[in-house]
Amino acid sequence: MPIDYTKRPENGPVGGPPPVSLSKVTLTKSAPTVSLDKRTAAAGTLRVNLNWNARPQQSSGRLFRRKTSGIDLDLGCLFEYTDGSKGVVQALGNAFRDQHGFGPQPICWLDGDDRSGTNTAGENLHVDLRQLDHISRILVFAFIYEGVPSWAAADGVVTLFPVVGPQVEVRLDEHDEKSPMCAIAMLENTGAELSIRREVRYVRGDQQILDRAYGWGLRWTAGRK
């Protein structure tokens, strides 16, 4: 059931359930979806931030034993617009922005690539919700570009910052150590609102396998950064 956080909870009896946080909504398996009202969501740019532990410390086992080895996570998205155009925004292949904008700026773009993982601001994907009428769906994903694929050690978290309303958090708290790719959240324009649905679905393969899992239908070629 979607979470409607635009409605303030009434004061309940003493000892009742804790009030809903109006500053942050965390999407979980039991409550995976939140909806942004179209009138307020379209007020500006949605920032999607990925942060992780770049150099986890482990005292035993083979994972990350070398101090010089760290995790390089890449944030990106698959997009589909209402005119049928589709594509990917990611650092790999220097595809930092979409090429199908309907205005003076793209709908989706990355502000850079944190190769070291030491940037406290993490990596940021921006979605121009002023062009929401042109958005059909956007799948936010993360990919372990370098480092042993240990999502548990990376302890990643994605936070979406709308212009109006609380932050929306998706924690990568389920893990598949054989999967370098993780689909994190799906953004869908339902007409009256923008739906954000938690995915946290691990894919044992690259972007092409992710594409097949969600039926995007893109043609893929090898890329580098």
N, C-alpha and C positions, 0 to 999 in steps of 0.2 A: 504494500500500500504506500503511495507517495506520501512524503512528509510535507505538510503545509506549515511552513514556519512563519508565514505572514500573520498568523493568528496568535495573539498572546494568550498564554494559558491563564485560566482563572486561579485565584488563590484557593488551594485545597485545604482540607483539614490537616491539623498537625499530625505528623507521622505518615502522611500520604506520600505518593511518589515525588521525587525531586522535580523542580520546574525544568522545562525545556530551555536549554541554553539558547539565547538569542544572538550570541556572538559567533557560535560555531555549530555546525551540524555535521556529525560523523556518520557516514553511510556504512551500514553493516549488512550482513547476510539477511538478518531479520527485517531490516528497514533499509533497503538498497536504493531507494529513489527519492529525489527531492525535485520540486518544480519551482521555477522562477517565473513570476508573473511577467507576461510579455511586455506590458507597459513599463515596468520598472527595469526589467532585464535589458531592454533595448536602450538604456540610458548611456551606455558607453562601452568600454572594453573589459571583457572578462580575462583576468590573468590566471593562468594555470601553472602552479609552481611545483617542481619536483625537487625534493631534498633527500639526501641519503648520507650514510656513514661511509665515507670514501676509503678509509683505512681501518677496518675493524681489527681489534686485537684478539688473537686466539692463542691460547697457551698450548694447545695440543692439536693433533691432526695435521693434515697437509694443507688445509685451506688457508691462504694468505700468510704462509709461514715467512716468506720473504718480505722484509720491511719495505722494500722498494716497490712492491706490487700493490696496486690499489684497484678499486672498482671504478670504471668509467661508465656511468649510466647515461643514456641518451633519451631525451623526451621528444616525442613527436606525435603526429596524428594523421589518420586517414580522414579525408573530408569528401562529402558528397553534397553538391548544391542543387537547388531546385531546377536549374536548367539542364541537369543531367551530368554536368562536369564533375570529375572525380580526380583525386590525386593524393599526394602525401607531402607533409611538411616535416622535415627532419634534417639533422646536420649531415648525415650520410648523403653524399652526392651533392652537397651544398644546396639542398632544397630548403632554404631557410624561410621561404614564403611561398604562398600559393600563387599561381599564375592565372587565376580565374576570377580576380576581383571585379566587383560591379561598380566600384567607385574609385576615388583617387588613391586609396590604399587597399592592400589585400584584406581578406577576411581573417586568415590565419597566418601567423608568423612567429618565428623564434627570435629571441633577442640575442642569442649567441650559443656557444657550445663550451661548457665547462669540462675541459679534458682532464683536469686534475682532480675534480671533485672537492676542492678546498674552498671554493667560492661559497660563502655562507648564504648567499642569496639563491644558490642552487641554479636550476635551469628554468626558464619561463617561456611558456607558450601563450600567445595573446590571441583572443578571438573578438573581433569587432562585432558586437551585438547590435550596433546600429544598422547592420546589414542582415539582421536576423531573418527577414523575410526571404533571403536568398539561401539560407542554410536549411538543408534537409537533415543531415546527421554528421556528427564528428566523433570519431573514435580516438580517444587519447591513449597512448601506449608508452611504455618504456622498454628499452633494449639494453642489455649488458654488452657494451661494445668491447670493453677490455676487462680482464680480471676473471677469476674463476666464477662461474655463475652460481653465486650463493645469495639468493634474495634474503635469506634469514639474516646473514651477516650485514648486508647492505642496509636493512631496516629502513626501507624507503617509505615516504609519505608524499601524497599529492594533495595540495590544497588549492581550491578554486576560490578566487576572490572576485565576486561580482561588485559592481559599483554601488548597488543598493542591496542591503540584506546581509545576513551572516555568512561567514566563510563556510565552505563545504569541504570536508576532509575525507579522503580515502586512504586508508592505511594498507600497505602491502603486507598484511599480516598472515597470509597463507603463502606457502612456498612449494616450489617444485624445482629442486636443484638441477634437474636436467633440462630446464627450459630457460633460454636466454631472453625470451620475449614475454612481456606481460601486457595484456589489454587491461586498462585501468578503469576507464569510465566512458560511457556513451552519452553524448549530448544529442538530443533529438528535438526538432521543432514540431510540436504537435498541433500548431495553429494558434491556440490561445496561450500557450506557455512554452517555456524551454524546459524539457525534462533532462535531468542528470541522473544516470543510473550507474551504480557501482557494478563493475565487471570482475576485476581481479581474477582474470582468466589467463593462465600460463600456457604458452604455446611452445612446443618443442621444435623450433625452427626459426626462420627469419621472417622478414616482413611479408614475403610472398605467402608463407604458410598462414600468417595472421590474416592476410587478405582472403584466402580461401575459407578460413573459419567464419568470416563475417560476410562473405559474398560480395566483395568490393569489385572484383573483376578487372584489376589493373594489369598492365604488362610491365614486368620487372626486368631490369638489367643490373649487372653488378655495379656497385658504387663504392667510393672511398671518401675519406675526409682528411 
